[in-house]
Structures are given as structure tokens and as C-alpha cells.
Amino acid sequence: MSGLKALVMCEGHFGDPTGKTAHGLVRYSDLYEIVGVLDSGLAGRDAGQVLDGKPNGIPIFASLDAALAATRPTHFVMGVATDGGRLPESYRPVVRAALRKGLHVVSGLHEKLEQDAELAALAKEHGATIKDVRVVPPREEQHFFSGKIDEVTCPVVAVLGTDSAIGKRTTARVLVKALNAQGVKAVFVGTGQTGRLQGARYSIILDSLVNDFLTGEIEHVVWSAWKNESPDIIVVEGQGGLTHPGYPGGYEIICGARVKGVILQHAPGRKTLDGFPQYPMGDPARDVAIAETLSGHPLVAITLNHEALDKAGVEEWKKRLADRFGKPVTDVLLDGPQPLVDAVVARFSLAKRA
């Protein structure tokens, strides 16, 4: 652990899709030690218990003052991924208070807090800093697709979704951690702000790149991970949803990374698409067809997000989807990583290292 202690701001959203950045940090972080979460509606509860039914020792606090009375954070991290990436107006007074306490503010929102004159002045006055992580390299440092991805000799797998905020990054992280623990060298490639906040060594911010450089940046980060790490497999985090009208994602990853297979994340209990209740969740068969057609390879597995399902419902959907598509189906949070690890190892004939 780096010694950086972070308090995560997620007021009103811990446990719902808007709080996905907080969820990622609570579950996994190489960069920060998470000492608490702010969400007054869940104050007094354990963050791990709320998310996954398993306590992890990270408390949820009602206010900044309550958190500071119990913890000693160095950083104050925005834990929400709002529509449009704007800072909620109700969060602004808390950000100001954090800066007055000398906490370093870190944000993955599209809105650039570093450029906010009021907040920048407060940071300077109180010896704090503001860091926006949803930034891209200068244009002259970005990469156009070159074809060097064809040098990559290990399989590249993408975890894509039938919707946004559906658990793609969590599944990818769980898979990579488990593969490494079992002697198969795997590298995670992040494509969003949460992966970067978690400390992913190899990451891009896909939704902030100019389209001309999108596949080139994907190619370059995957190629760099292969060149530097010599892994047995690379797992790329998806963004948005394959058929989501508001948050499209997946096409560029499949093409730019030349993926050899897709793991499809699906939430059978969802009725409508994230952020757009007027659009019903689609049939996953369409997403399977897209993934297989674009990649030119069969689907590796289907992974479930169990929201709105009880255990019996999860088991029913696992059987239904496995029977329909003839692929392994699992929920990494309920079943553990082994079924997915077994599917990936078998598919690509991966061997443990000595």
C-alpha cells in the first residue's frame, strides 16, 4: 500500500450504479487505502457488507466531520460517475470543507475541478491539491492505430457488457487477481477513470479520447502491457454497453486490441438500460452475436451481475443462459473466481508458470 489514505465521497449513491467508482475503490485499490465512505443514508454500516454481503472493515459515515473524527485520510476522492460527469451541486460544500481541512481532492469526473477558480484558490490557501484523473495525453503524444497489436503473442480478452455500470471492471479485476494467484501471469488494462483511480499501471480514459486516436490508444496500451510484462494473458476492461444508445462501448476495444474472445457481463434482473428507463434491456443474444462477429472468435463466457435477483434466481439464470448459449455462466462475486478462471484457462490452454 502506498500510504495514501482516502475517504470516498458517494453521498446518496453508495450501492446504486452512479456509485460505481466508490464500489470499485472499496473492492480493490493498489493506490489508496480506503478508510471510509461518505453516504449519510447508510451511515454506521460496513461498505463491504452493503455491497457484497461481506464485511471489509471500511465504515460508512454520515458526514465529513464524523469521518475525520474517526479516521485520518490524506485524500478525498469523488466516488460517483454522474450522467455527463458533472460535480453534483450538493457535493460542492463538502469539497470546499475537505480542501479547508487540507485534504487532497481527486476526481474522475468529466468536469475539471482543477480549473474551478474557487476550489483552486481554497486548495492553494490550505496547502491541498486537486487532481483530475479523467485526462488524456497531449495530442502529440497520442497514438494512431499502426498494426503493432499483431506483435502481441498472448491472448487478449475483453470483458464487455449488455449495459453500462454492470460490473465489467469488477469481473476483470477478480479474474486477473485469481489468475495471477494460480500461477498464470495476467495483466489488467483499464479503460476508465475508476481503473486509473485504483492504480492500474496500464490504463486509458476511453470516453475522453478523440475518435481518430481511440483504437490507436487501445492498441498502444495493450501492446505496452505485453511488451513490458510478458504476460500469459491480457484482460481489458470494457466501457459502456455494446448496444447502449447513450454509453456505447466495445467496438473499438474489440478492433483496437484484436481480442481473441469476449467475456459478456449481463444483469438478467435489470428491466431497463442504465440511466434511460424508457429503454428496456435487450436480449443478450444480440450482444453475443455482435461480440462474436466483430472479434471473429466464440464467446468465452457469460458473467452475471446479480442485482435484483436472489440466489435461486441467479441459479435459474445461470442454467437458462448456459443451456441457451452453450457457454460457461457464472457470477464471480457469488461463485468466486474459479469457474471463470477454469473457463479462460481451458479456452486458451494457459499453463501455470514454474
C-alpha positions, -999 to 999 in steps of 0.1 A, spaced: 0 0 0 12 35 -9 4 52 24 -22 73 8 -54 71 28 -86 80 10 -121 90 21 -146 84 -7 -174 107 -14 -206 89 -25 -235 107 -8 -268 93 -19 -254 68 -43 -234 40 -25 -249 8 -37 -265 21 -69 -250 23 -104 -239 60 -100 -217 50 -71 -197 25 -93 -164 44 -87 -168 41 -50 -177 5 -54 -145 -2 -73 -123 15 -48 -140 -2 -18 -134 -36 -35 -99 -30 -49 -72 -4 -48 -35 -5 -53 -32 32 -50 -52 41 -18 -60 26 15 -98 33 17 -106 45 52 -142 53 48 -171 63 25 -195 92 29 -232 84 24 -255 96 52 -283 72 42 -261 42 51 -241 57 80 -229 32 105 -228 3 81 -199 -16 67 -192 -8 30 -183 -44 21 -215 -57 38 -236 -32 19 -220 -41 -15 -213 -78 -13 -227 -91 20 -192 -95 33 -178 -70 59 -144 -55 48 -138 -31 77 -145 1 57 -171 22 76 -197 45 60 -200 79 76 -228 105 77 -206 135 73 -171 147 67 -168 158 103 -178 123 115 -153 107 92 -125 130 102 -132 123 139 -126 86 133 -101 84 105 -70 103 92 -74 105 54 -49 123 32 -72 123 2 -108 130 -6 -119 110 -37 -151 116 -58 -168 82 -58 -196 89 -82 -199 86 -120 -227 110 -127 -245 115 -160 -224 139 -180 -196 137 -155 -207 168 -136 -200 175 -99 -234 174 -81 -241 208 -67 -249 193 -33 -213 179 -32 -196 213 -36 -199 225 0 -183 192 11 -155 195 -14 -148 230 -1 -148 217 35 -124 189 26 -100 214 10 -102 236 41 -91 206 61 -61 202 38 -73 170 21 -61 164 -14 -92 162 -37 -91 136 -65 -118 134 -92 -126 111 -121 -155 133 -133 -155 150 -168 -159 184 -150 -123 196 -144 -121 206 -107 -85 218 -112 -99 245 -134 -125 257 -109 -113 291 -96 -129 289 -62 -118 254 -55 -82 260 -68 -79 291 -45 -91 271 -15 -66 243 -23 -37 268 -25 -48 286 7 -49 254 27 -19 235 12 -40 210 -6 -41 198 -42 -68 190 -67 -62 162 -93 -84 153 -122 -77 118 -135 -100 118 -165 -74 134 -187 -58 122 -219 -22 128 -231 -15 158 -252 -25 153 -289 12 150 -300 16 121 -275 -15 101 -286 -12 71 -309 -28 64 -342 -36 27 -349 -5 12 -366 -10 -26 -366 17 -32 -340 -10 -51 -320 -3 -80 -343 31 -84 -324 12 -94 -293 16 -131 -289 -6 -137 -258 -44 -139 -259 -63 -106 -253 -97 -109 -237 -122 -81 -232 -149 -80 -205 -178 -62 -222 -214 -57 -211 -250 -57 -222 -254 -24 -203 -232 2 -186 -224 2 -149 -229 -35 -149 -197 -49 -133 -173 -53 -162 -143 -38 -143 -151 -58 -112 -152 -91 -131 -120 -82 -149 -102 -74 -117 -114 -106 -100 -103 -127 -129 -68 -111 -132 -62 -114 -95 -72 -151 -94 -52 -160 -125 -21 -145 -110 -27 -162 -77 -28 -195 -96 4 -190 -115 -9 -177 -147 5 -142 -154 -23 -119 -162 -24 -81 -168 -54 -58 -163 -58 -30 -188 -82 -3 -175 -102 19 -199 -120 43 -174 -115 66 -146 -121 41 -118 -93 18 -131 -70 47 -130 -81 57 -95 -75 21 -84 -39 24 -96 -40 4 -128 -5 5 -143 -19 2 -178 -49 24 -185 -65 49 -208 -96 70 -205 -116 58 -234 -145 82 -232 -123 113 -233 -103 104 -264 -108 119 -298 -122 93 -321 -93 93 -346 -70 81 -318 -93 58 -300 -82 24 -315 -46 36 -315 -46 43 -278 -62 10 -271 -36 -8 -293 -8 11 -276 -18 4 -240 -23 -33 -247 9 -36 -267 28 -18 -239 14 -42 -213 25 -72 -234 59 -57 -242 67 -47 -206 52 -76 -187 54 -106 -210 21 -119 -196 2 -151 -204 -30 -132 -210 -42 -96 -210 -77 -87 -198 -92 -54 -210 -120 -37 -191 -150 -27 -212 -168 6 -212 -205 14 -216 -226 -13 -232 -224 -30 -266 -259 -18 -276 -264 11 -251 -275 42 -271 -262 67 -245 -230 50 -235 -218 29 -265 -187 8 -260 -169 -23 -270 -165 -20 -308 -132 0 -306 -118 -24 -279 -126 -55 -299 -110 -40 -330 -81 -20 -315 -70 -48 -291 -77 -75 -317 -93 -95 -289 -93 -133 -291 -125 -136 -271 -151 -117 -251 -165 -123 -216 -200 -108 -216 -213 -93 -184 -251 -94 -181 -277 -83 -155 -308 -105 -160 -327 -87 -132 -325 -53 -149 -356 -42 -167 -342 -10 -184 -309 3 -195 -287 23 -170 -298 59 -170 -325 55 -195 -357 39 -181 -375 44 -214 -353 17 -230 -358 -19 -220 -328 -42 -215 -322 -61 -247 -319 -98 -255 -283 -108 -248 -283 -128 -280 -278 -96 -299 -247 -87 -278 -233 -123 -282 -237 -120 -319 -220 -86 -321 -191 -98 -299 -185 -129 -319 -189 -113 -353 -166 -84 -345 -139 -104 -328 -141 -134 -351 -140 -157 -321 -166 -176 -300 -177 -160 -267 -155 -171 -238 -182 -170 -210 -211 -151 -196 -208 -134 -162 -237 -122 -142 -245 -92 -122 -269 -104 -96 -287 -72 -88 -325 -77 -82 -320 -115 -80 -320 -138 -51 -297 -169 -50 -323 -191 -66 -328 -165 -93 -291 -165 -101 -290 -202 -103 -320 -203 -126 -304 -177 -149 -271 -195 -150 -288 -226 -162 -310 -208 -187 -281 -189 -203 -258 -219 -203 -284 -240 -220 -292 -213 -245 -257 -203 -255 -236 -233 -246 -211 -213 -226 -199 -212 -190 -221 -189 -169 -210 -176 -135 -212 -147 -110 -177 -140 -97 -190 -123 -66 -213 -151 -56 -195 -181 -70 -159 -169 -66 -134 -166 -94 -127 -203 -101 -154 -211 -126 -144 -182 -148 -107 -189 -143 -113 -225 -154 -132 -213 -185 -104 -189 -195 -76 -214 -188 -94 -241 -208 -102 -218 -237 -67 -206 -242 -48 -236 -229 -30 -215 -203 -4 -232 -181 9 -223 -147 44 -208 -146 71 -226 -126 
